[in-house]
């Protein structure tokens, strides 16, 4: 990923504010450097703790009863400190499609608003977070027998650090008038809502429309980071329209960020960086290129296959694309492939492989809905193949007349040599799956086995392990993970507010009354999640609507794993389809190809993905046949 966080959250939707090289900017840089060191160590500590738990339980038959508890304590600190780093780097996820259409001055102002709005949320939530942590003093952890305040303190401390970062970033903005106007605008909107409180309270569920559609929509389209948009709307709804204490927002955020299964997020992100750094991804692509390079459109088939294999290792789409594109694109261009078609197919394969384990979206689904992670990992393999077949059909049609007279066919000896080189890399997805199925490790722990395997393969087999890149990789892992986990925390709070308002019951009634039974429910869900995937991205959409819709799916007779596959693939189409899908712009950033060039070529690939999605909807066996 040339820096995974920058490509996944920065280039496509990071905050790019013109700053002055003044004391505030320098102090901000120093502050975050001080945060980066302990955060990087936390990533290492999580790997060590989980690996120790695996070895103790599986090798010595004596489980460490405290390992999961310690991992959970460290995890919340990792999430909050990672969010601090992401905030300083401008890497919290945003939807910038609308803002990018505006003029430079308007873009610059809204980029400052994207700092001022989080500042408001952090100021509002600090005291409830402090109260929440103070109350945890009286709770003792069962295994370590220490006060739970050691864990809960991560929330107010992380909030204070983000407050400092936001203030220093505002102080370093080049145009001070933008900073003043942005703060005044945010303060005025909050003040207006407070003044309207007597009018808002009697409105009942109409407030859901005001806060979670109008307010969230305005903030998301104005490119306020999604996590903070969710947080502000939820805090405003709870504080101004209900009798619930404000601390409940912090409690729900803590609940959302504390599922131990989510610990797989940073570990699989780090694994994705590791397989790129050690040359494992390059070895796999080299074998596929030798095998299919002489076929018309052969390297395009290689791109589809390579994304499938790499997705089975890294769990991060930006990491997948950054590992594959630089290896294949130069040769594909030399063979006459057009840039627009290359980036279009890269984005389409990103959508195609969303269900390939260990997908972070699948892990999130398991966390918020209770569906078995092992079942999701098993069910996700075949739908990716079905979509790959539909994409390959478009490739065959477009490149059926390709001139390959200048291409030399690899000899069986060359193919065999590249296969031998690629075997350790190709084996990794199977090692990961076998470890879960055979009970060696849980879905959370298995990433540590992958990390150890990749490190040993890089050191002993590929002899490619750049120790100087290790620290930046750990920091980037924490940054991206913090951005993702803060979204999950904020979205959990919003989902709680929707549930408490009775919205979930109303939604269930509407969805159950849809014509067409299970098929109608699946079609409507697919269309809804295509839209949600383009606006909210996969993880926040799942956290918001997964707990509401999965029970309905079971009620209408849809298998939960089948429903998960439909939902994830639909979100993938939305995420990678222009003009709103931020995944498409990530593909363009990684490929260094202008987005305009891929707009027309991607239409055919999106249609192919929709045909594949329809096949998955109509044939449940594709998703559940191997369970």
C-alpha positions as CSV (number, residue, x, y, z in Angstrom):
1,X,0.0,0.0,0.0
2,X,2.7,2.7,-0.4
3,X,1.3,3.8,3.0
4,X,-2.0,1.9,3.4
5,X,-3.7,4.7,5.4
6,X,-2.8,7.4,2.9
7,X,-4.2,5.3,0.0
8,X,-7.3,4.0,1.7
9,X,-8.2,7.1,3.7
10,X,-6.0,10.0,2.7
11,X,-5.7,10.3,-1.1
12,X,-9.3,9.4,-1.6
13,X,-10.9,11.2,1.4
14,X,-8.3,12.7,3.6
15,X,-8.3,16.3,4.9
16,X,-5.8,18.4,2.9
17,X,-5.7,21.9,4.6
18,X,-3.2,24.5,3.5
19,X,-1.1,25.2,6.6
20,X,1.6,27.6,7.7
21,X,4.9,26.3,8.9
22,X,4.4,28.0,12.3
23,X,4.8,26.9,15.9
24,X,1.3,25.2,16.0
25,X,2.2,23.0,13.0
26,X,5.6,22.0,14.5
27,X,4.0,21.3,17.9
28,X,1.3,19.2,16.3
29,X,4.0,17.1,14.5
30,X,5.9,16.6,17.8
31,X,2.8,15.7,19.7
32,X,1.8,13.0,17.2
33,X,5.4,11.6,17.0
34,X,5.2,11.1,20.8
35,X,1.9,9.2,20.3
36,X,3.2,7.1,17.4
37,X,5.9,5.3,19.5
38,X,3.6,3.8,22.1
39,X,0.9,3.1,19.5
40,X,3.4,1.1,17.4
41,X,4.4,-0.8,20.5
42,X,0.7,-1.6,21.2
43,X,0.4,-3.3,17.8
44,X,3.5,-5.4,18.6
45,X,2.1,-6.2,22.1
46,X,-1.2,-7.4,20.7
47,X,0.6,-9.8,18.3
48,X,2.8,-11.1,21.2
49,X,-0.1,-11.5,23.6
50,X,-2.4,-13.4,21.2
51,X,0.5,-15.5,19.9
52,X,1.4,-16.5,23.5
53,X,-2.3,-17.5,24.1
54,X,-2.2,-19.7,21.0
55,X,1.1,-21.4,22.0
56,X,0.0,-21.9,25.6
57,X,-3.4,-23.3,24.7
58,X,-2.5,-25.5,21.7
59,X,1.1,-26.5,22.4
60,X,1.2,-26.7,26.2
61,X,-2.5,-27.4,26.7
62,X,-2.6,-24.7,29.4
63,X,-4.7,-21.7,28.3
64,X,-3.7,-18.3,29.5
65,X,-6.9,-17.1,31.1
66,X,-5.7,-13.5,31.1
67,X,-4.5,-13.2,27.5
68,X,-7.9,-12.1,26.0
69,X,-8.5,-9.7,28.8
70,X,-5.1,-8.0,28.4
71,X,-5.6,-8.0,24.7
72,X,-8.9,-6.2,25.2
73,X,-7.4,-3.6,27.4
74,X,-4.6,-2.9,25.0
75,X,-7.0,-2.9,22.1
76,X,-9.1,0.1,23.2
77,X,-5.8,2.1,23.7
78,X,-4.7,1.1,20.3
79,X,-8.0,2.2,18.8
80,X,-8.0,5.6,20.5
81,X,-4.3,6.4,19.9
82,X,-4.6,5.2,16.3
83,X,-7.6,7.6,15.9
84,X,-5.4,10.4,17.2
85,X,-2.7,9.7,14.6
86,X,-5.3,9.4,11.8
87,X,-6.8,12.7,12.9
88,X,-3.4,14.5,12.7
89,X,-2.6,12.9,9.3
90,X,-6.1,13.8,8.0
91,X,-6.8,10.1,7.4
92,X,-10.3,9.8,8.9
93,X,-12.7,8.6,6.2
94,X,-14.6,11.3,4.3
95,X,-17.0,11.4,1.3
96,X,-15.4,14.0,-1.0
97,X,-17.3,13.5,-4.2
98,X,-19.5,16.6,-3.8
99,X,-16.8,18.8,-2.3
100,X,-14.4,18.0,-5.2
101,X,-16.9,19.6,-7.6
102,X,-16.6,23.0,-5.9
103,X,-14.0,25.7,-6.5
104,X,-10.7,25.8,-4.7
105,X,-11.8,28.4,-2.1
106,X,-14.9,26.5,-1.1
107,X,-12.9,23.2,-0.9
108,X,-10.4,24.9,1.3
109,X,-13.1,26.3,3.6
110,X,-14.9,22.9,3.9
111,X,-11.6,21.2,4.7
112,X,-11.3,23.5,7.7
113,X,-14.9,22.8,8.6
114,X,-13.8,19.1,8.6
115,X,-11.5,20.0,11.5
116,X,-14.0,22.3,13.4
117,X,-16.9,19.8,13.4
118,X,-14.8,17.1,15.1
119,X,-13.5,19.7,17.5
120,X,-17.1,20.4,18.6
121,X,-17.9,16.7,19.0
122,X,-14.7,16.2,21.1
123,X,-15.5,19.1,23.4
124,X,-19.1,17.9,23.9
125,X,-18.1,14.3,24.6
126,X,-15.1,14.9,26.8
127,X,-16.9,15.3,30.2
128,X,-19.2,12.2,29.6
129,X,-16.1,10.2,28.6
130,X,-14.4,11.3,31.9
131,X,-17.5,10.3,33.9
132,X,-17.6,7.0,32.1
133,X,-14.0,6.2,32.9
134,X,-14.4,7.4,36.5
135,X,-17.4,5.0,37.0
136,X,-15.2,2.1,35.7
137,X,-12.9,2.5,38.8
138,X,-15.4,0.4,40.7
139,X,-15.4,-2.5,38.2
140,X,-12.7,-5.2,38.6
141,X,-11.5,-7.3,35.7
142,X,-12.1,-11.0,36.4
143,X,-8.7,-12.5,35.3
144,X,-6.2,-9.8,36.0
145,X,-8.1,-8.4,38.9
146,X,-7.4,-4.8,38.2
147,X,-9.7,-1.9,37.9
148,X,-11.4,-1.5,34.5
149,X,-10.5,2.2,34.6
150,X,-7.1,1.2,33.1
151,X,-9.0,0.3,30.0
152,X,-11.7,2.9,30.0
153,X,-9.1,5.7,30.5
154,X,-8.2,5.3,26.9
155,X,-11.4,7.1,25.9
156,X,-11.0,10.5,27.7
157,X,-7.2,10.5,27.1
158,X,-7.7,9.8,23.4
159,X,-10.3,12.5,23.2
160,X,-8.0,15.0,24.9
161,X,-5.2,14.2,22.5
162,X,-7.5,14.6,19.5
163,X,-8.7,17.9,21.0
164,X,-5.1,19.2,21.1
165,X,-4.5,18.0,17.6
166,X,-7.6,19.8,16.3
167,X,-6.8,23.0,18.1
168,X,-3.2,22.9,16.8
169,X,-4.4,22.2,13.2
170,X,-6.8,25.1,13.3
171,X,-4.1,27.3,14.6
172,X,-1.8,26.3,11.7
173,X,-4.4,27.0,9.0
174,X,-2.9,29.3,6.4
175,X,-6.0,31.5,6.1
176,X,-7.0,32.4,9.6
177,X,-10.4,33.8,8.4
178,X,-11.3,30.3,7.2
179,X,-10.6,29.0,10.7
180,X,-12.7,31.6,12.4
181,X,-15.6,31.3,10.0
182,X,-15.5,27.4,10.2
183,X,-15.6,27.5,14.0
184,X,-18.4,30.2,14.0
185,X,-20.5,28.2,11.5
186,X,-20.3,25.0,13.6
187,X,-21.0,26.9,16.8
188,X,-24.0,28.6,15.2
189,X,-25.5,25.4,14.0
190,X,-25.1,23.8,17.5
191,X,-26.5,26.9,19.2
192,X,-29.5,26.9,16.9
193,X,-30.3,23.3,17.7
194,X,-30.0,24.0,21.4
195,X,-32.4,27.0,21.1
196,X,-34.8,24.7,19.1
197,X,-34.8,22.1,21.8
198,X,-38.3,22.9,23.1
199,X,-39.6,22.5,19.6
200,X,-37.6,19.4,18.8
201,X,-38.6,17.3,21.9
202,X,-42.4,17.0,21.0
203,X,-41.6,15.9,17.4
204,X,-40.9,12.3,18.4
205,X,-39.5,10.1,15.6
206,X,-39.4,13.0,13.2
207,X,-36.2,13.9,15.0
208,X,-34.7,10.8,13.4
209,X,-35.1,12.5,10.0
210,X,-33.7,15.8,11.3
211,X,-30.6,14.4,13.0
212,X,-29.8,11.1,11.1
213,X,-30.8,12.1,7.6
214,X,-30.6,15.8,7.2
215,X,-27.8,16.6,9.7
216,X,-25.7,13.5,9.0
217,X,-26.3,13.9,5.2
218,X,-25.2,17.5,5.3
219,X,-22.1,16.7,7.2
220,X,-21.2,13.7,5.1
221,X,-21.6,15.6,1.8
222,X,-19.7,18.5,3.3
223,X,-16.8,16.0,3.8
224,X,-16.9,16.0,7.6
225,X,-15.1,12.8,8.6
226,X,-17.8,10.1,8.8
227,X,-17.0,9.0,12.4
228,X,-17.4,12.6,13.7
229,X,-20.6,13.2,11.6
230,X,-22.2,10.1,13.2
231,X,-20.9,11.1,16.7
232,X,-22.2,14.7,16.5
233,X,-25.7,13.7,15.2
234,X,-26.0,10.9,17.9
235,X,-24.9,13.2,20.7
236,X,-27.3,15.9,19.5
237,X,-30.2,13.5,19.3
238,X,-29.6,12.0,22.7
239,X,-28.9,15.3,24.5
240,X,-31.7,17.4,22.9
241,X,-34.6,15.0,22.2
242,X,-34.4,12.3,24.9
243,X,-34.0,11.9,28.6
244,X,-31.0,9.5,28.3
245,X,-27.8,10.7,30.0
246,X,-25.1,12.0,27.6
247,X,-22.7,9.4,29.0
248,X,-24.7,6.7,27.1
249,X,-23.2,7.9,23.8
250,X,-19.7,7.2,25.2
251,X,-20.9,3.8,26.6
252,X,-22.2,2.7,23.2
253,X,-19.0,3.9,21.5
254,X,-17.0,1.9,24.0
255,X,-19.2,-1.2,23.3
256,X,-18.8,-0.9,19.6
257,X,-15.0,-0.5,19.7
258,X,-14.4,-3.2,22.3
259,X,-15.6,-6.4,20.6
260,X,-12.5,-8.6,20.7
261,X,-13.2,-10.0,17.3
262,X,-12.4,-6.5,15.9
263,X,-8.8,-7.0,17.1
264,X,-8.5,-8.8,13.8
265,X,-8.8,-5.5,12.0
266,X,-5.4,-4.0,12.9
267,X,-3.7,-7.4,12.7
268,X,-4.9,-8.2,9.2
269,X,-4.1,-4.7,8.1
270,X,-0.5,-5.2,9.3
271,X,-0.5,-8.6,7.6
272,X,-1.5,-7.0,4.3
273,X,1.5,-4.6,4.6
274,X,3.8,-7.4,5.5
275,X,3.0,-9.6,2.5
276,X,3.6,-6.7,0.1
277,X,6.9,-5.8,1.9
278,X,8.2,-9.4,1.9
279,X,7.6,-10.0,-1.8
280,X,4.9,-12.6,-1.3
281,X,2.3,-10.8,-3.4
282,X,4.8,-10.3,-6.2
283,X,5.6,-14.0,-6.2
284,X,2.0,-14.9,-6.6
285,X,1.4,-12.4,-9.5
286,X,4.6,-13.6,-11.2
287,X,3.4,-17.2,-11.3
288,X,0.0,-16.2,-12.7
289,X,1.6,-14.0,-15.3
290,X,3.8,-16.9,-16.5
291,X,0.8,-19.2,-16.7
292,X,-1.6,-16.9,-18.6
293,X,0.6,-14.1,-20.1
294,X,0.4,-15.6,-23.6
295,X,-3.4,-15.7,-23.7
296,X,-5.5,-12.9,-25.2
297,X,-6.3,-10.6,-22.3
298,X,-4.2,-12.9,-20.2
299,X,-2.8,-10.3,-17.9
300,X,-6.3,-9.0,-17.2
301,X,-7.2,-12.5,-16.1
302,X,-4.1,-12.5,-14.0
303,X,-5.3,-9.2,-12.4
304,X,-8.6,-10.8,-11.5
305,X,-6.9,-13.9,-10.1
306,X,-4.2,-12.0,-8.3
307,X,-6.7,-9.8,-6.5
308,X,-8.6,-12.9,-5.4
309,X,-5.5,-14.5,-3.9
310,X,-4.1,-11.4,-2.3
311,X,-7.6,-10.5,-0.9
312,X,-7.5,-13.9,0.9
313,X,-4.4,-12.7,2.8
314,X,-4.5,-9.0,3.5
315,X,-8.2,-8.2,4.2
316,X,-7.7,-4.6,3.0
317,X,-8.8,-3.5,-0.5
318,X,-6.2,-0.7,-0.7
319,X,-3.4,-3.0,0.3
320,X,-4.6,-5.5,-2.3
321,X,-4.7,-3.0,-5.1
322,X,-1.3,-1.5,-4.1
323,X,0.3,-4.9,-4.0
324,X,-1.0,-6.0,-7.5
325,X,-1.2,-2.9,-9.7
326,X,2.5,-1.8,-9.7
327,X,3.5,-5.3,-10.6
328,X,1.1,-5.8,-13.6
329,X,0.3,-2.4,-15.0
330,X,3.6,-1.6,-16.7
331,X,3.6,-4.8,-18.8
332,X,-0.2,-4.4,-19.5
333,X,0.4,-0.9,-20.8
334,X,3.3,-2.2,-22.9
335,X,0.9,-4.7,-24.5
336,X,-1.4,-1.8,-25.5
337,X,-4.0,-1.9,-22.7
338,X,-5.6,1.5,-22.1
339,X,-5.2,3.2,-18.8
340,X,-8.9,3.7,-18.3
341,X,-9.6,0.0,-18.7
342,X,-6.8,-0.9,-16.3
343,X,-8.1,1.2,-13.5
344,X,-11.7,0.2,-14.2
345,X,-10.9,-3.5,-13.9
346,X,-8.8,-2.8,-10.8
347,X,-11.7,-1.1,-9.1
348,X,-14.1,-3.9,-10.3
349,X,-11.9,-6.6,-8.8
350,X,-11.9,-4.6,-5.5
351,X,-15.7,-5.1,-5.5
352,X,-15.5,-8.7,-6.6
353,X,-13.2,-9.7,-3.7
354,X,-15.1,-8.0,-0.9
355,X,-16.3,-11.4,0.4
356,X,-12.9,-13.1,0.3
357,X,-11.7,-14.0,3.8
358,X,-10.4,-12.4,5.9
359,X,-12.5,-9.5,4.7
360,X,-12.7,-6.7,7.4
361,X,-16.3,-6.3,6.5
362,X,-17.1,-10.0,7.2
363,X,-15.3,-9.6,10.5
364,X,-17.5,-6.6,11.3
365,X,-20.6,-8.4,10.4
366,X,-19.7,-11.3,12.7
367,X,-19.0,-8.7,15.5
368,X,-22.3,-6.8,15.3
369,X,-24.7,-9.6,14.3
370,X,-23.3,-12.7,16.0
371,X,-23.0,-14.6,12.8
372,X,-20.2,-17.2,12.9
373,X,-16.9,-15.8,11.5
374,X,-15.9,-19.2,10.4
375,X,-19.1,-19.7,8.5
376,X,-18.7,-16.2,6.9
377,X,-15.1,-17.0,5.9
378,X,-16.3,-20.3,4.3
379,X,-19.3,-18.8,2.6
380,X,-17.3,-15.9,1.1
381,X,-15.0,-18.0,-1.2
382,X,-17.4,-19.1,-3.9
383,X,-19.3,-15.8,-4.5
384,X,-15.9,-14.1,-5.3
385,X,-15.3,-16.8,-7.9
386,X,-18.8,-16.2,-9.5
387,X,-18.1,-12.5,-9.8
388,X,-14.6,-13.3,-11.2
389,X,-16.2,-15.4,-13.9
390,X,-18.5,-12.5,-15.0
391,X,-15.6,-10.1,-15.0
392,X,-13.6,-12.5,-17.1
393,X,-16.5,-12.7,-19.6
394,X,-16.1,-8.9,-20.2
395,X,-12.3,-9.2,-20.5
396,X,-12.7,-12.0,-23.1
397,X,-15.1,-9.9,-25.1
398,X,-13.0,-6.8,-25.0
399,X,-9.6,-8.5,-25.8
400,X,-10.7,-11.3,-28.1
401,X,-8.8,-9.6,-31.0
402,X,-5.7,-8.7,-29.0
403,X,-2.4,-8.9,-31.0
404,X,0.0,-11.2,-29.1
405,X,2.5,-11.7,-31.9
406,X,5.2,-9.9,-29.9
407,X,4.6,-11.9,-26.7
408,X,6.8,-14.8,-25.8
409,X,5.1,-17.8,-24.2
410,X,6.6,-18.9,-20.9
411,X,8.1,-22.4,-21.1
412,X,6.9,-25.2,-18.8
413,X,10.2,-24.8,-17.0
414,X,9.7,-21.1,-16.4
415,X,6.1,-21.8,-15.2
416,X,7.3,-24.5,-12.8
417,X,10.0,-22.2,-11.4
418,X,7.6,-19.3,-10.7
419,X,5.2,-21.8,-9.2
420,X,7.8,-23.1,-6.8
421,X,8.7,-19.6,-5.8
422,X,5.0,-18.7,-5.3
423,X,4.1,-21.8,-3.3
424,X,4.9,-20.3,0.2
425,X,2.8,-17.2,-0.7
426,X,-0.1,-19.2,-2.2
427,X,-0.2,-21.4,0.8
428,X,-0.8,-18.6,3.3
429,X,-4.6,-18.2,2.7
430,X,-4.9,-22.0,3.2
431,X,-2.8,-21.9,6.4
432,X,-5.1,-19.1,7.8
433,X,-8.3,-21.0,7.0
434,X,-6.9,-24.3,8.2
435,X,-5.9,-22.8,11.5
436,X,-9.5,-21.6,12.1
437,X,-11.3,-24.7,11.0
438,X,-8.9,-27.1,12.9
439,X,-9.3,-25.1,16.1
440,X,-5.7,-24.0,16.4
441,X,-6.7,-20.3,16.6
442,X,-9.9,-18.2,16.7
443,X,-10.8,-15.8,13.9
444,X,-9.2,-13.1,16.0
445,X,-6.0,-15.0,16.8
446,X,-5.4,-16.4,13.3
447,X,-4.0,-13.2,12.0
448,X,-1.1,-13.6,14.3
449,X,-0.3,-16.9,12.7
450,X,-0.4,-15.2,9.3
451,X,1.9,-12.5,10.6
452,X,4.5,-15.0,11.9
453,X,4.2,-17.0,8.7
454,X,4.7,-14.0,6.4
455,X,7.7,-12.8,8.5
456,X,9.4,-16.2,8.3
457,X,8.7,-16.4,4.6
458,X,10.2,-13.0,4.0
459,X,13.2,-13.7,6.1
460,X,14.0,-17.3,5.2
461,X,12.4,-17.9,1.7
462,X,12.2,-14.6,-0.2
463,X,15.1,-12.9,1.7
464,X,13.2,-9.7,1.5
465,X,12.5,-8.0,4.8
466,X,13.2,-4.3,5.1
467,X,13.5,-3.6,8.9
468,X,13.5,0.1,8.3
469,X,9.9,-0.1,6.9
470,X,8.6,-2.0,10.0
471,X,8.0,1.1,12.2
472,X,6.2,3.1,9.6
473,X,4.1,0.0,8.8
474,X,3.1,-0.4,12.5
475,X,2.1,3.3,12.7
476,X,0.1,3.1,9.5
477,X,-1.6,0.0,10.8
478,X,-2.6,1.8,13.9
479,X,-3.7,4.9,12.0
480,X,-6.0,3.1,9.6
481,X,-7.3,0.8,12.4
482,X,-8.1,3.8,14.6
483,X,-10.0,5.5,11.8
484,X,-12.1,2.3,11.1
485,X,-12.7,1.5,14.8
486,X,-13.8,5.1,15.6
487,X,-16.4,4.8,12.8
488,X,-17.6,1.5,14.3
489,X,-17.9,3.1,17.7
490,X,-19.8,6.1,16.5
491,X,-22.0,4.0,14.2
492,X,-22.8,1.7,17.2
493,X,-24.0,4.8,19.1
494,X,-26.2,5.8,16.2
495,X,-27.6,2.3,15.8
496,X,-28.5,2.3,19.5
497,X,-30.4,5.6,19.1
498,X,-32.3,4.2,16.1
499,X,-33.2,1.0,18.0
500,X,-34.3,2.9,21.1
501,X,-36.5,5.1,19.1
502,X,-38.5,2.2,17.7
503,X,-37.2,2.8,14.2
504,X,-36.0,-0.8,14.0
505,X,-39.4,-2.2,14.6
506,X,-40.9,0.1,11.9
507,X,-38.2,-0.9,9.5
508,X,-38.8,-4.6,10.2
509,X,-42.5,-4.2,9.5
510,X,-41.8,-2.4,6.2
511,X,-39.2,-4.9,5.0
512,X,-41.4,-7.9,6.0
513,X,-44.3,-6.6,4.0
514,X,-42.3,-6.3,0.8
515,X,-43.8,-8.3,-2.1
516,X,-41.9,-11.3,-3.4
517,X,-41.0,-12.8,0.0
518,X,-37.3,-13.7,0.4
519,X,-36.4,-12.7,-3.1
520,X,-38.0,-9.3,-2.9
521,X,-36.3,-8.7,0.5
522,X,-32.9,-9.6,-1.0
523,X,-33.4,-7.4,-4.1
524,X,-34.4,-4.4,-2.0
525,X,-31.5,-5.0,0.4
526,X,-29.1,-5.2,-2.5
527,X,-30.3,-2.0,-4.0
528,X,-30.2,-0.3,-0.6
529,X,-26.7,-1.4,0.2
530,X,-25.4,-0.4,-3.2
531,X,-26.5,3.2,-2.3
532,X,-25.2,2.8,1.3
533,X,-21.9,1.5,0.1
534,X,-21.3,4.5,-2.1
535,X,-22.1,7.0,0.6
536,X,-21.1,5.5,3.9
537,X,-18.7,2.7,2.9
538,X,-19.0,-0.9,4.1
539,X,-18.2,-0.8,7.8
540,X,-20.3,2.0,9.0
541,X,-23.2,0.9,6.9
542,X,-23.0,-2.6,8.4
543,X,-22.7,-1.4,11.9
544,X,-25.8,0.8,11.4
545,X,-28.1,-1.5,9.6
546,X,-26.7,-5.0,10.2
547,X,-28.3,-5.5,13.7
548,X,-31.6,-4.2,12.2
549,X,-31.8,-6.2,9.0
550,X,-30.2,-9.6,9.8
551,X,-33.0,-10.6,12.2
552,X,-35.5,-9.7,9.5
553,X,-33.6,-11.9,7.0
554,X,-33.9,-14.8,9.3
555,X,-37.7,-14.1,9.7
556,X,-38.3,-14.1,6.0
557,X,-36.3,-17.4,5.5
558,X,-33.0,-16.1,4.2
559,X,-29.9,-17.8,5.6
560,X,-27.8,-15.3,7.5
561,X,-24.6,-16.2,5.6
562,X,-26.4,-15.9,2.3
563,X,-27.7,-12.5,3.3
564,X,-24.2,-11.4,4.4
565,X,-22.8,-12.3,1.0
566,X,-25.5,-10.4,-0.8
567,X,-25.1,-7.3,1.4
568,X,-21.3,-7.3,1.2
569,X,-21.2,-7.7,-2.6
570,X,-23.8,-5.0,-3.0
571,X,-21.8,-2.6,-0.8
572,X,-18.7,-3.5,-2.8
573,X,-20.5,-2.4,-6.1
574,X,-21.5,0.9,-4.5
575,X,-18.0,1.4,-3.0
576,X,-16.2,1.0,-6.3
577,X,-18.7,2.5,-8.7
578,X,-18.2,6.1,-9.7
579,X,-19.1,8.9,-9.2
580,X,-19.6,8.5,-5.5
581,X,-17.7,5.3,-4.7
582,X,-14.6,6.3,-2.9
583,X,-13.0,2.9,-3.6
584,X,-12.9,3.8,-7.3
585,X,-10.9,6.9,-6.5
586,X,-8.5,4.9,-4.3
587,X,-7.9,2.6,-7.3
588,X,-7.1,5.7,-9.4
589,X,-4.8,7.1,-6.8
590,X,-2.9,3.8,-6.5
591,X,-2.7,3.5,-10.3
592,X,-1.8,7.1,-10.8
593,X,-4.5,7.3,-13.5
594,X,-7.0,10.2,-13.8
595,X,-10.5,9.2,-12.7
596,X,-12.1,10.5,-15.9
597,X,-10.3,7.8,-18.0
598,X,-12.0,4.9,-16.2
599,X,-15.6,6.2,-16.1
600,X,-16.7,4.7,-19.5
601,X,-14.8,1.4,-19.3
602,X,-16.0,0.6,-15.8
603,X,-19.7,0.5,-17.0
604,X,-19.3,-2.9,-18.5
605,X,-17.5,-4.3,-15.4
606,X,-20.2,-2.9,-13.1
607,X,-22.9,-4.6,-15.2
608,X,-20.9,-7.8,-15.0
609,X,-20.7,-7.4,-11.2
610,X,-24.5,-6.9,-11.0
611,X,-25.1,-10.0,-13.1
612,X,-22.8,-12.0,-10.6
613,X,-24.7,-10.4,-7.7
614,X,-28.0,-11.5,-9.1
615,X,-26.7,-15.0,-9.5
616,X,-25.6,-15.0,-5.8
617,X,-29.1,-13.8,-4.9
618,X,-30.9,-16.5,-7.0
619,X,-28.7,-19.4,-6.0
620,X,-28.2,-19.6,-2.2
621,X,-26.0,-22.6,-2.6
622,X,-23.2,-20.4,-3.9
623,X,-23.0,-18.9,-0.4
624,X,-24.0,-21.7,1.9
625,X,-23.2,-24.9,-0.1
626,X,-20.0,-25.6,1.8
627,X,-21.2,-24.8,5.3
